[in-house]
Amino acid sequence: MRDPASSEGFHSTQVHSVRFDDSIGTMTISGLGVSNGLSVTFLIVEQAATPTTPAFYNINLSDGYALAGNLLTGGVQLQ
């Protein structure tokens, strides 16, 4: 992912765990990655849209970067 507003560039290199919770429509992913050339750990939580709420995305990196919010375009499909 790229976040030009904060000069953040991240990609995952190793996924440690993926957890689905179908009852609330969430997926949690943790692992290792590279952010702006430095090794980091990451935690991503995604929630699929419902008829009353938009899809939600949250990422936290061990370098202190965090971003969360409703998706404005696209969607999250848990499979």
JOVEN-V269791 format. One line per field, one symbol per residue. ss: DSSP state (A for helix, B for strand, O for the rest). phi: phi as a letter, one per 20 degrees, with the letter a starting at -180 (. if undefined). psi: psi as a letter, one per 20 degrees, with the letter a starting at -180 (. if undefined). A space follows every 50 residues. Layout:
BEGIN
ss = ???
phi = ???
psi = ???
END
This chain:
BEGIN
ss = OBBAAAOBBBBBBBBBBBBBBOOOOBBBBBBBBBBOOBBBBBBBBBBOOO OOOOOBBBBBBOOOOBBBBBOOOOOOOOO
phi = .ccgfdleccbedbeebccdcffdmdcdccrdacclndfbeccccccffc fdcffccbccdfeofbbbrffecmadcec
psi = qpnhhjkpoqqqhppgqppqnhhjkqpppqbqapokiqprqqpppqpqqr hiqrqqppppqijipqpqrqphqarpop.
END
